[in-house]
Structures are given as C-alpha cells and as structure tokens.
Amino acid sequence: MGKRATIFILFVFLATSGWAQGKHTFSLSPDNFLLDGKPFQIISGELHPARIPREYWRHRIQMAKAMGCNTISAYIFWNYHETIPGQFDFSTGNKDIASFIRICQEEGMWVLIRPGPYVCAEWDFGGLPTYLLKIPDIKVRGMDPRYMEPVRKYISHLAREIAPLQCTQGGPLLMVQVENEYGSYGNDKEYLLTLRDLWVRNGIEVPFFTGDGPTTYMLDAGTIPGAAIGLDSGTDEADFALAKKHNPHVPVFSSETYPGWLTHWGEHWARPDTNSLKKEVEFLLKNKKSFNFYVIHGGTNFGFTAGANTTSAVSYQPDLTSYDYDAPINEQGQPTPKYFMLRRLIQQYVNYKIPDVPAPISTIAIPRVQLKKAWNLWNYVLPEINTVQPQPMENFDQNQGLVIYKTKLIGHKSGKLKIWEPHDFALVFLNGKFIDTVYRDGGRWEVNIPKTEADTPLLEIVVEGMGHINFAQFMIDRKGITDRVTLNGMTLMNWYTTLLPLDEDFIKNRIPDLTVKVDAGKPCNFFEGRFNLSEVGDTYIDMSGYTKGVVYINGHNLGRYWNIGPQQRLYCPASFLKKGENEILVFDLLQQHAASVQGLHKLSDD
C-alpha cells in the first residue's frame, strides 16, 4: 500500500471516530456527550499504567483500539506517586502519567482520567497513601483537615501533569472523575464538591463525572450537580432511567461495564458468564449509550501493590498478584476469545474502521532451576525499637513487608495467646522454635503456648502485611499487630520491634549476616538460584513447589505467591530479564527445603 493511501485510511478512521488534531470542546447535554458540539459515543477500555510494564503501554493501547474502543480510561493511584509525604514522582518509569496520555493521543485515542483521591481498583488502600494511617484517629474520604491537606497537595501536583493534556488545550483528555463510588462509602456532598472545586482551581476545565452503583441511595450520596453520571455498571434501561431521575440535565453512561471480575487468594478463578456480557454490551451499542470496559486489560500487582476486600470486621480477602481479571486482553497482553467476541460485536455498530489486532508479545519457557537455601530472616541484623505494646508498621513509616515483634514472658508463661489483631498473617515462635500460624481472616487469633523450662521464655511474632483493604467501611486497616497481645488474658508489655519491609531497596541494600547462627529448622528462609538465557521474553515463574512468600527476579519484586491458589505462577515481563546470567531470590515464610522453579508460557492451564 502506498504512503498516500495509508495516510488517507488513517485520516478516515480518525475523523469518523471523532479524533482530529487541535483543540476541541467536550460538553454535556441532557442525553449525549458532545464533542465539538456533535453527539459522541464513548467506547472506552480501562488500563492502569502502574500495572503494565511501561514498554508495553503502546501495545495495550493498540490492543484496546483494535477491539473497537475509541477511548482509554485510566485510574491514577495517589500512593504510587507519593510514597514519602510531600515527595511526588510523575516522571520516572511507570509513574510518567503525561507520557501515557500522550501515547494514547499518538494512537488516536481519547482519554478519561480517574484520579481519586480514592479509586478502589483492588489496589493497596484504594490508592490512598498509607502514611495517613500514622494518624491514630484519621478520617479519610471526608473533610477531616488532616486528610484534606494532603489531598490538596496531590491534586495540585497531578493537575500540573494533566491540565496541558485536556482536549481544550490540544490533548486527548475529555473528562475527569470526582472520587470513586462514593455512594458506597459516605454521604458528604461538601467533600465531593470541594474535590471538584480543587480541580477547577488547578486548571481543569473539561467536564467531570462520578461513578456509582445503580441504586437510589448510592446515586443520591455519590452524584453532584453538573457532573455526568457514571453507573458501575449500567446494564439495562432501568439503570439509566434511575440515574436520570437524580439529574435529568446530564448524560448517563456505564462507567464500569465488567467483562471479567477479580479473584482473591483461596478462591477459584473468576470466570463471569460471557453471554450476559454480550447482552449488556449489545444493549449499550444498540442504544448509543457510552460505556467503559472495566477492565479491558488488568495487568499485574507487582511488588506489594495488591489490596484486599472484606465483608465484616473480622473477614479479610487479599487480592491476587495477578490482575488478569478474566479481561478480554489477558495479563500478558494476549487477546482472549472474549476479546474477539466483543470486537465482532462492536464492529457491527460503529461507523469507523477497526484496525487489525497487533502482533502478540513473545513468551519464553525457562527450564527448571534448582534453588538452594541461602539465609534466614534472622540473619538480618537490624535495629530494634522498644515500645510499651506492639505498634503497627505504619507508625514506623513502613507500608508492608514484615515486622518481628518480641518480648519476654513474665507471669504467665504458657497457655492461650491471642493477638489483637494480626494484620495479616503471623508466625509465632517460642525460644526460637516455631509454634503455629495465625491468619487474620475469620477472627480466630489464638495460639496455644506450650510450657517451657526457661525462666523467661522469649516470644517472637513475625507478621506479614498482605495488602490494605481497598473498599467500603473497614478501610482504616493498619498492618502488623494493631493493638495488643494477651496470654491467658494478661496483656504482654515491653516489646522490641524489627522492621523488614522486603521491598526492592531492602533486598538490594540490606546484606544478611551469615555468621549469625540460626536453627536449621526455623522457617522464614531465603532461597536463591541462577539461570542463563540466550533470549528474553515474557514468562510466568511457576511457584507450585513453594508455600507462601515473595519472588524477586534480578532485584524486581514480582509479587506474592501462596499455595492455597488459585494463582501458582507469577508474571515476569521480558524487561525484568537479561541475556546471560539471571538471578532469582525467593523468600518463603513456611518452606524449609529448597525446590525448583521454571518459567512457563501462560498464567494457568485452566
């Protein structure tokens, strides 16, 4: 095909999909979104830049476009960009939000931004920074001034990045969401209006939207005047009619149409019914309703970014490392049968040509690598912090990872030990010997402490934080031991705390002392190995030979694994690997003996 023909076809696609270079207006009428004064149907796919290796941003955007989307929706995670109070990073690696938006524009896609400050998204603490939890009585998602002051700073810094990319300035940004699903949490209209006004004062001039479930009380609490109404999700005419009752003067759209669903540890993989999805999308297309696929591609909760859900004060449902979500584009970027079904369906209703599906990203297999036991958690010689009673990680400026709490038993020296509360998985040791584990879910937080000959037995409790709750009423969720420990009802005092964040900086910079003698049978072991590659590609590290822990490849934290499933393999993008020698380090809370690992082509064989 000649160059002129290619340019002509590209022009036709951009023109018919509503895209053209230059400044644009985007506005709200009672029944439609208006792009330059003409009705415009948003067909959006949700992508999260923080969950996708930066080198694959363009590929995933192209995949969404090739499914028929004309818009990309993106959550921005506040706590991903401000890990230290007052220090914002919007420029390095996956944190370069402006570059992500520009790539969308280069690919001829419009953009919706969902900046929170709270987003949910099965992301740690719903995107809120955990330094807020250092304030004992903090109230989030409301007008608590100790919360709102950091919110103002966040909005100010983020607005500098996105304001120049609004469609009114020649960029692709059409709308900005105010908070997220607020009607499922609170009812403070002043809070929502203050957030909107903060964006306006910081240069945001495109329209706003909200997103709430299609129920009366959620819409009543979560919508604000002048903002488009998003429904999570809008599946039929009754949902849209209900929303119009709350505000007949703005358009309604399905801000989260679910082609898949999330999965927690210990569950079966979520596999929602595809026939219901097809029916919903067909309704939206046939009736010219705008909508956003949540998610079109989920990506990965690398490191310790996965959140958790709960159904009560004592339940706890941590999210998987994989955010595959049973989405149309799977975790590794491959199209699924669901993708092609939706592509065919969208083609029947849009008046622009949908481009060909991009070539897949290559995968590789890695033959089995036998690891060896390298050192133990107690080989780290680190400072100890003395406190009257145990304190959570956040009080010591640690987000997740591990904490070791230890104390001497005086008075009661055996009996019923209870942790109030273990957040989230604890191992109990007496005089260096492993006794039992305690898992937060279900409220059974007791361990039997046996009798010992020691005059003052040493009690040690290792606690792993597994993700801050990201939704609903129990979000104030500190990690470690959150209150106290009792033995036969006696409160144990005088504790010493050791911090082990286990993040990439810790693994790189903290060197274990191998001269420290540790009982060979003590759990919390590190295993290491090396393997050589002649070529690199995406792979999945199979951890089915291990129990519960974290994997690092060449210093990159792939995230958590746990043998209760369903996830047994961790996604490793090609950029984490290198030709020649590669290093793998596994920290396992429970495993005693080294096992082998291998790299496979896909997430599971299901």
C-alpha positions as MATLAB code, in Angstrom:
seq = 'MGKRATIFILFVFLATSGWAQGKHTFSLSPDNFLLDGKPFQIISGELHPARIPREYWRHRIQMAKAMGCNTISAYIFWNYHETIPGQFDFSTGNKDIASFIRICQEEGMWVLIRPGPYVCAEWDFGGLPTYLLKIPDIKVRGMDPRYMEPVRKYISHLAREIAPLQCTQGGPLLMVQVENEYGSYGNDKEYLLTLRDLWVRNGIEVPFFTGDGPTTYMLDAGTIPGAAIGLDSGTDEADFALAKKHNPHVPVFSSETYPGWLTHWGEHWARPDTNSLKKEVEFLLKNKKSFNFYVIHGGTNFGFTAGANTTSAVSYQPDLTSYDYDAPINEQGQPTPKYFMLRRLIQQYVNYKIPDVPAPISTIAIPRVQLKKAWNLWNYVLPEINTVQPQPMENFDQNQGLVIYKTKLIGHKSGKLKIWEPHDFALVFLNGKFIDTVYRDGGRWEVNIPKTEADTPLLEIVVEGMGHINFAQFMIDRKGITDRVTLNGMTLMNWYTTLLPLDEDFIKNRIPDLTVKVDAGKPCNFFEGRFNLSEVGDTYIDMSGYTKGVVYINGHNLGRYWNIGPQQRLYCPASFLKKGENEILVFDLLQQHAASVQGLHKLSDD';
ca = [
       0.000    0.000    0.000;
       1.323    3.445   -0.911;
       2.089    6.117    1.683;
      -0.735    8.391    0.488;
      -3.294    5.580    0.751;
      -2.141    4.737    4.255;
      -2.436    8.366    5.331;
      -5.913    8.598    3.775;
      -7.180    5.497    5.629;
      -5.746    6.809    8.902;
      -7.481   10.156    8.303;
     -10.811    8.420    7.667;
     -10.519    6.419   10.914;
      -9.594    9.441   12.992;
     -12.320   11.587   11.508;
     -15.114    9.014   11.877;
     -14.061    8.069   15.419;
     -14.237   11.710   16.453;
     -10.470   12.218   16.537;
      -8.687   15.158   14.960;
      -5.611   17.099   15.956;
      -6.003   20.523   17.526;
      -8.137   21.962   20.302;
     -11.617   20.602   20.951;
     -14.615   21.185   23.141;
     -16.240   18.399   25.093;
     -19.512   19.120   26.851;
     -22.589   17.551   28.385;
     -26.147   17.713   27.090;
     -29.116   16.055   28.791;
     -28.833   12.974   26.581;
     -25.402   12.977   24.985;
     -21.747   13.736   25.314;
     -20.887   16.406   22.766;
     -17.533   16.569   21.018;
     -17.222   19.879   19.203;
     -20.990   20.196   19.523;
     -21.821   16.791   17.978;
     -23.017   13.652   19.800;
     -20.125   11.361   20.662;
     -20.400    7.790   21.957;
     -17.568    6.874   24.308;
     -16.440    3.272   23.849;
     -13.665    3.031   26.386;
     -11.270    0.414   27.675;
      -9.759    0.738   31.175;
      -5.969    0.415   31.510;
      -3.818    1.165   34.554;
      -0.315    2.439   33.689;
       1.035    1.327   37.081;
       0.057   -2.287   36.370;
       1.540   -2.513   32.871;
       5.290   -2.520   32.097;
       5.967    0.842   30.503;
       7.431   -0.718   27.377;
       4.032   -2.346   26.755;
       1.870    0.741   27.222;
       1.576    1.367   23.495;
       0.842   -2.282   22.735;
      -2.002   -2.434   25.253;
      -3.473    0.828   23.945;
      -3.286   -0.542   20.395;
      -4.989   -3.745   21.579;
      -7.859   -1.724   23.052;
      -8.186    0.233   19.824;
      -8.213   -2.973   17.777;
     -11.120   -4.263   19.870;
     -13.096   -1.207   18.760;
     -12.510    1.285   21.569;
     -12.083    4.994   20.829;
     -11.131    5.991   24.389;
      -8.812    4.858   27.175;
      -9.835    5.218   30.818;
      -7.098    5.162   33.454;
      -7.001    5.128   37.233;
      -4.170    7.066   38.834;
      -3.010    5.721   42.193;
      -2.094    8.542   44.563;
       0.031    6.298   46.797;
       2.042    5.132   43.787;
       3.174    8.698   43.123;
       3.643    9.908   46.711;
       5.310    7.154   48.721;
       7.002    9.674   51.027;
       4.901   12.595   52.328;
       5.385   15.647   50.133;
       7.579   13.902   47.547;
       5.745   13.374   44.252;
       7.011   11.396   41.281;
       5.190   11.791   37.973;
       8.212   11.343   35.723;
      10.092    8.082   36.294;
       9.210    4.681   34.821;
       5.561    3.726   35.085;
       4.829    6.899   37.026;
       5.094    9.143   33.943;
       1.366    9.734   33.544;
       1.753   12.513   30.984;
       3.689   10.179   28.674;
       0.970    7.543   28.947;
      -1.664   10.101   27.955;
       0.472   11.327   25.054;
       0.851    7.773   23.760;
      -2.934    7.471   23.823;
      -3.099   10.610   21.720;
      -0.469    9.334   19.311;
      -2.589    6.202   18.852;
      -5.704    8.263   18.112;
      -7.463    7.578   21.403;
      -9.356    9.915   23.699;
      -8.753    9.694   27.453;
     -10.762    9.626   30.684;
      -8.770   10.119   33.901;
      -9.874    8.672   37.237;
      -7.517   10.254   39.789;
      -9.334    9.569   43.041;
      -8.040   10.600   45.526;
      -9.682    7.256   46.361;
     -10.031    4.762   43.494;
     -10.565    1.247   44.972;
      -9.289   -0.791   41.975;
      -8.207   -3.733   44.168;
      -5.112   -1.606   44.773;
      -3.453   -1.232   48.178;
      -5.586    1.084   50.398;
      -7.638    2.038   47.349;
      -4.840    4.341   46.196;
      -4.673    6.405   49.391;
      -1.160    6.853   50.864;
      -0.602    4.695   53.925;
       1.318    7.447   55.712;
      -2.163    8.753   56.592;
      -2.578    5.735   58.865;
       0.136    7.052   61.153;
      -2.521    9.478   62.427;
      -4.387    7.426   65.088;
      -7.893    8.802   64.513;
      -7.633    9.818   60.835;
     -10.907   10.006   58.909;
     -10.465    9.515   55.167;
     -12.778   10.386   52.282;
     -14.268   13.323   54.144;
     -13.484   16.829   55.339;
     -11.009   15.866   58.071;
      -8.400   18.646   57.590;
      -5.555   16.171   58.230;
      -6.778   14.248   55.197;
      -7.775   17.180   53.019;
      -4.438   18.986   53.252;
      -2.535   16.085   51.581;
      -5.424   15.768   49.094;
      -4.971   19.411   48.087;
      -1.264   18.863   47.508;
      -1.914   15.734   45.452;
      -4.473   17.428   43.228;
      -2.202   20.438   42.760;
       0.735   18.284   41.658;
      -1.272   15.958   39.430;
      -3.158   18.818   37.781;
       0.151   20.244   36.552;
       0.673   16.997   34.657;
      -2.771   16.556   33.116;
      -4.113   20.104   32.632;
      -1.983   20.741   29.499;
      -3.340   17.484   28.038;
      -7.020   18.456   28.132;
      -8.820   18.451   24.779;
      -9.311   22.194   25.168;
      -5.516   22.523   25.089;
      -4.963   20.179   22.138;
      -4.645   16.981   24.159;
      -6.872   13.875   24.337;
      -8.313   14.287   27.873;
     -12.126   14.546   27.758;
     -13.315   14.105   31.364;
     -12.061   13.717   34.944;
     -13.765   11.593   37.595;
     -14.544   13.063   41.023;
     -13.687   10.450   43.677;
     -14.953    6.911   43.024;
     -18.096    5.043   44.065;
     -18.539    7.462   46.948;
     -22.168    6.435   47.394;
     -20.918    3.030   48.558;
     -18.954    4.679   51.366;
     -20.174    8.060   52.588;
     -22.616   10.916   52.102;
     -20.602   14.133   52.446;
     -21.574   16.310   49.483;
     -19.302   19.082   50.708;
     -16.363   16.700   50.274;
     -17.286   15.857   46.675;
     -17.916   19.479   45.749;
     -14.635   20.519   47.369;
     -12.762   17.968   45.273;
     -14.401   19.254   42.109;
     -13.596   22.853   43.017;
      -9.963   21.945   43.739;
      -9.598   20.530   40.233;
     -11.195   23.644   38.723;
      -8.902   25.938   40.702;
      -5.953   23.926   39.444;
      -6.838   24.386   35.791;
      -9.174   21.512   34.924;
     -11.807   22.837   32.531;
     -13.146   19.649   30.921;
     -16.334   18.119   32.370;
     -16.444   15.887   35.432;
     -18.179   12.597   36.097;
     -18.961   10.392   39.060;
     -19.273    6.602   39.238;
     -21.703    4.726   41.490;
     -23.792    1.619   41.598;
     -27.267    1.911   40.017;
     -29.158    2.085   43.300;
     -31.086    5.008   44.726;
     -29.037    5.558   47.886;
     -25.691    5.279   46.082;
     -26.684    7.759   43.414;
     -28.198   10.100   45.993;
     -24.954   10.174   48.004;
     -22.453    9.936   45.160;
     -23.600   12.299   42.397;
     -23.026   16.051   42.203;
     -24.626   18.799   40.100;
     -23.137   19.329   36.655;
     -21.197   16.052   36.536;
     -22.058   13.236   34.152;
     -23.428   10.187   35.950;
     -21.408    7.018   35.627;
     -23.031    3.710   36.545;
     -20.994    0.781   37.885;
     -22.462   -0.796   35.914;
     -25.298    0.316   33.657;
     -26.745   -2.878   32.221;
     -30.272   -2.041   31.064;
     -32.797    0.728   30.516;
     -33.967    0.654   34.139;
     -30.468    1.528   35.387;
     -30.256    4.534   33.077;
     -33.782    5.682   33.927;
     -32.972    5.582   37.634;
     -29.896    7.727   37.110;
     -31.852   10.270   35.026;
     -34.209   10.766   37.965;
     -31.254   12.045   40.002;
     -30.226   14.538   37.344;
     -32.070   14.808   34.011;
     -29.707   17.530   32.786;
     -26.545   15.443   32.263;
     -25.759   12.301   30.252;
     -25.602    8.887   31.906;
     -23.102    6.203   30.898;
     -21.837    2.857   32.109;
     -18.554    3.876   33.709;
     -17.699    0.270   34.592;
     -19.026   -2.466   32.332;
     -17.495   -5.678   33.655;
     -16.151   -8.156   31.092;
     -14.413  -10.031   33.924;
     -14.038   -9.979   37.695;
     -11.462  -10.015   40.478;
     -10.163  -13.063   42.371;
      -8.931  -13.405   45.967;
      -6.443  -15.877   47.385;
      -8.119  -19.193   48.147;
     -10.912  -18.753   45.587;
     -11.425  -20.296   42.179;
     -10.524  -18.101   39.212;
     -13.388  -15.715   38.459;
     -14.949  -16.599   35.112;
     -18.089  -14.449   34.607;
     -20.743  -15.532   32.125;
     -19.882  -14.284   28.643;
     -23.473  -14.471   27.378;
     -24.586  -11.902   29.959;
     -21.701   -9.642   28.952;
     -22.668   -9.873   25.283;
     -26.252   -8.971   26.118;
     -25.179   -5.925   28.163;
     -22.785   -4.611   25.529;
     -25.289   -5.162   22.754;
     -27.829   -3.097   24.701;
     -25.305   -0.276   25.138;
     -24.254   -0.291   21.486;
     -27.766   -0.572   20.089;
     -28.983    2.346   22.213;
     -25.905    4.532   21.612;
     -25.013    4.509   25.304;
     -21.444    5.388   26.201;
     -19.542    2.874   28.295;
     -16.163    1.839   29.695;
     -14.913   -1.740   29.953;
     -13.579   -2.285   33.477;
     -11.082   -3.654   32.766;
     -10.190   -4.304   29.160;
      -6.734   -5.350   30.430;
      -5.837   -5.631   34.093;
      -2.091   -6.208   34.242;
      -0.201   -7.113   37.406;
       0.014   -6.051   41.053;
       3.802   -6.052   41.103;
       5.527   -5.808   44.475;
       3.150   -5.112   47.353;
       0.515   -3.126   45.455;
      -2.392   -5.602   45.675;
      -5.192   -4.592   48.025;
      -7.824   -6.591   49.877;
     -11.556   -6.731   50.471;
     -13.688   -7.548   53.480;
     -17.300   -8.376   54.240;
     -17.194   -7.801   58.015;
     -14.945   -6.572   60.822;
     -13.221   -9.976   61.040;
     -13.149  -11.093   57.413;
     -10.181  -10.472   55.135;
      -9.907  -11.252   51.413;
      -6.490  -10.348   49.962;
      -6.287   -9.847   46.205;
      -4.062  -11.907   43.947;
      -0.811  -10.624   42.488;
      -2.250  -11.196   39.032;
      -4.851   -8.675   37.929;
      -5.724  -10.754   34.882;
      -9.381  -10.189   35.842;
     -10.541  -12.616   33.133;
     -10.360   -9.499   30.946;
     -10.599   -9.505   27.125;
      -6.836   -8.832   26.996;
      -5.126  -11.175   29.432;
      -2.336  -10.348   31.879;
       0.390  -10.915   29.291;
      -1.401   -8.828   26.643;
      -2.879  -11.651   24.578;
      -6.413  -11.419   23.125;
      -8.877  -13.960   24.520;
     -11.989  -15.456   22.874;
     -13.927  -12.796   24.795;
     -11.834  -10.135   23.029;
     -12.786  -11.383   19.575;
     -16.460  -11.711   20.525;
     -16.523   -8.074   21.655;
     -14.548   -6.940   18.614;
     -17.048   -8.550   16.258;
     -19.952   -7.072   18.210;
     -18.551   -3.530   18.246;
     -17.788   -3.705   14.509;
     -21.491   -4.137   13.828;
     -22.388   -0.778   15.399;
     -19.558    1.726   14.869;
     -19.007    3.775   11.719;
     -15.217    3.689   11.794;
     -12.807    1.022   10.657;
     -11.330   -1.005   13.481;
      -7.611   -1.687   12.926;
      -6.035   -5.121   12.818;
      -5.067   -6.822   16.065;
      -1.388   -6.100   16.917;
       1.159   -8.893   16.850;
       1.498  -10.670   20.220;
       4.368  -10.102   22.634;
       6.620  -13.161   22.590;
       6.863  -15.538   25.536;
       9.612  -17.927   26.579;
       9.922  -21.005   28.748;
      12.710  -21.305   31.304;
      13.866  -24.860   32.150;
      13.746  -25.899   35.785;
      16.161  -24.057   38.063;
      17.106  -25.758   41.328;
      17.312  -23.193   44.127;
      19.334  -23.544   47.299;
      18.658  -22.318   50.831;
      20.722  -19.143   51.206;
      19.862  -17.464   54.534;
      17.132  -16.931   57.087;
      15.156  -13.873   58.156;
      17.101  -13.780   61.439;
      20.368  -13.363   59.508;
      19.441   -9.700   59.109;
      20.960   -7.761   61.975;
      18.770   -4.683   62.244;
      17.861   -2.061   64.867;
      15.181   -2.876   67.421;
      12.581   -0.350   68.534;
      11.317   -0.578   72.105;
       7.614    0.163   72.726;
       5.256   -0.465   75.636;
       2.921   -2.509   73.424;
       3.189   -3.591   69.779;
       2.577   -0.885   67.220;
       1.581   -1.276   63.554;
       4.035   -0.885   60.694;
       2.694    2.497   59.645;
       3.760    4.032   62.968;
       7.331    3.237   61.900;
       6.846    4.561   58.319;
       6.660    1.067   56.811;
       3.951    0.184   54.318;
       4.033   -3.618   54.067;
       6.550   -6.438   54.224;
       7.295   -7.967   57.638;
       7.640   -6.960   61.272;
       9.209   -9.065   64.024;
       7.792   -8.369   67.486;
       9.471   -9.927   70.516;
       9.080   -9.859   74.292;
       9.975  -11.913   77.395;
       7.188  -13.842   79.111;
       6.873  -12.838   82.765;
       3.982  -14.070   84.879;
       2.018  -16.325   82.548;
       4.479  -18.385   80.515;
       2.155  -20.819   78.749;
      -1.474  -21.063   77.779;
      -3.782  -19.206   75.377;
      -2.010  -16.494   73.404;
      -4.246  -14.077   71.489;
      -3.170  -11.384   69.006;
      -5.426   -8.306   68.873;
      -5.332   -8.116   65.793;
      -2.953   -9.912   63.423;
      -2.831   -7.963   60.151;
      -2.499  -10.158   58.257;
      -0.529  -13.424   58.567;
       1.538  -14.240   61.642;
       4.057  -16.880   62.715;
       4.530  -17.438   66.455;
       7.885  -18.599   67.909;
       8.808  -19.570   71.467;
      12.507  -19.642   72.384;
      13.311  -19.712   68.669;
      11.036  -22.676   67.932;
       8.131  -22.321   65.535;
       4.770  -22.875   67.290;
       1.933  -22.044   64.885;
       0.497  -19.581   62.373;
      -2.366  -17.129   62.790;
      -4.304  -15.799   59.795;
      -6.449  -12.734   60.145;
      -9.492  -13.957   58.217;
     -12.303  -15.247   60.417;
     -11.269  -13.781   63.777;
      -9.574  -16.940   65.163;
      -6.451  -15.284   66.501;
      -5.382  -17.650   69.289;
      -2.391  -19.982   69.649;
      -1.570  -22.468   72.410;
       1.801  -21.659   74.005;
       3.390  -24.813   75.493;
       5.177  -24.989   78.806;
       8.923  -24.451   78.765;
      11.805  -24.841   81.211;
      13.033  -21.292   80.546;
      12.638  -18.789   83.391;
      11.654  -16.008   80.996;
      10.687  -17.555   77.631;
      11.277  -15.477   74.520;
       8.137  -14.867   72.456;
       8.602  -13.746   68.832;
       5.803  -12.974   66.398;
       6.527  -12.400   62.696;
       3.683  -10.572   60.961;
       3.262  -10.195   57.203;
       1.144   -7.373   55.808;
      -0.774   -8.643   52.782;
      -2.476   -5.560   51.366;
      -4.536   -2.771   52.894;
      -8.293   -3.056   52.487;
      -9.348   -1.091   49.424;
     -13.141   -0.856   49.672;
     -16.082    0.036   51.915;
     -16.304    0.603   55.655;
     -13.177   -1.067   57.051;
     -10.509    0.795   55.109;
      -8.663    2.020   58.202;
      -6.515   -1.073   58.071;
      -3.099   -0.884   59.691;
      -0.563   -3.691   59.290;
       1.297   -5.753   61.864;
      -0.168   -6.059   65.369;
      -2.718   -3.288   65.623;
      -3.461   -3.263   69.374;
      -2.063   -5.753   71.909;
      -1.156   -9.367   72.679;
      -2.572  -11.263   75.669;
      -1.590  -14.537   77.336;
      -4.429  -16.050   79.384;
      -5.950  -12.561   79.425;
      -2.780  -10.838   80.674;
      -1.587   -8.003   78.448;
       2.036   -8.550   77.454;
       4.208   -5.447   77.784;
       7.682   -4.217   76.809;
       8.110   -5.165   73.152;
      11.006   -4.889   70.719;
      10.220   -4.387   67.035;
      12.364   -5.127   63.965;
      11.299   -3.769   60.577;
      11.796   -5.792   57.386;
       9.967   -4.036   54.524;
      11.269   -6.564   51.948;
      10.835   -4.016   49.162;
      13.327   -3.812   46.319;
      15.520   -1.283   48.132;
      15.739   -3.541   51.186;
      16.673   -6.594   49.125;
      19.324   -4.628   47.243;
      20.898   -2.764   50.138;
      20.485   -4.905   53.271;
      23.096   -7.661   53.433;
      22.362  -10.643   55.694;
      24.983  -11.657   58.256;
      25.687  -15.313   57.549;
      27.764  -15.618   60.734;
      24.588  -15.392   62.809;
      23.623  -18.918   63.855;
      20.010  -19.786   63.065;
      18.327  -23.109   63.810;
      18.340  -25.124   60.587;
      14.669  -25.977   61.083;
      13.482  -22.393   61.543;
      11.102  -21.118   58.835;
      11.279  -17.729   57.057;
      14.011  -18.750   54.615;
      15.514  -17.180   51.522;
      16.278  -19.412   48.536;
      18.376  -18.335   45.565;
      19.373  -19.588   42.150;
      20.777  -18.543   38.784;
      19.871  -19.317   35.199;
      21.170  -18.317   31.780;
      19.120  -17.049   28.848;
      20.084  -16.744   25.187;
      16.956  -14.672   24.537;
      14.458  -12.814   26.687;
      10.693  -12.779   26.563;
       7.708  -12.671   28.881;
       7.312  -15.706   31.120;
       5.444  -16.960   34.181;
       7.528  -18.199   37.119;
       5.928  -21.383   38.423;
       5.976  -21.356   42.248;
       3.961  -24.525   42.813;
       6.920  -26.086   44.654;
       6.866  -23.372   47.333;
       4.414  -22.385   50.060;
       3.913  -18.663   50.741;
       6.146  -15.711   50.031;
       7.653  -13.277   47.538;
       9.763  -13.661   44.369;
      12.495  -11.343   43.080;
      13.991  -11.619   39.580;
      17.185   -9.595   39.133;
      16.010   -7.460   42.047;
      12.483   -6.876   40.664;
       9.684   -7.821   43.057;
       7.197   -9.931   41.080;
       4.755  -10.022   43.996;
       3.304  -12.599   46.369;
       2.565  -16.285   45.829;
       0.592  -18.656   48.081;
      -0.056  -22.345   47.625;
      -3.742  -22.029   48.546;
      -4.138  -20.735   44.968;
      -5.614  -20.256   42.576;
      -2.524  -18.406   41.294;
       0.619  -20.524   41.193;
       2.586  -18.593   38.551;
       3.861  -15.012   38.661;
       4.134  -12.874   35.537;
       7.673  -11.787   34.678;
       7.950   -9.343   31.755;
      10.906   -9.540   29.403;
      12.270   -6.233   30.734;
      12.983   -7.882   34.115;
      15.217  -10.450   32.402;
      18.516  -10.175   30.549;
      20.601  -12.234   28.174;
      23.196  -14.201   30.045;
      23.005  -14.861   33.779;
      19.854  -14.027   35.754;
      19.236  -14.206   39.497;
      16.141  -15.414   41.291;
      15.546  -14.909   45.007;
      12.577  -16.429   46.843;
      11.528  -15.555   50.375;
       9.190  -18.168   51.818;
       7.521  -17.791   55.218;
       6.993  -21.523   55.763;
       9.159  -23.536   53.372;
      12.041  -25.483   54.922;
      13.604  -27.160   51.882;
      14.698  -25.773   48.538;
      12.700  -26.701   45.440;
      12.987  -25.928   41.755;
      11.149  -23.300   39.723;
      10.575  -22.899   35.997;
       9.256  -20.338   33.531;
       6.066  -21.153   31.613;
       4.191  -19.513   28.759;
       0.914  -18.652   30.493;
      -0.758  -17.863   33.815;
      -2.501  -21.219   34.209;
      -3.547  -24.314   32.303;
      -7.233  -23.844   33.175;
];
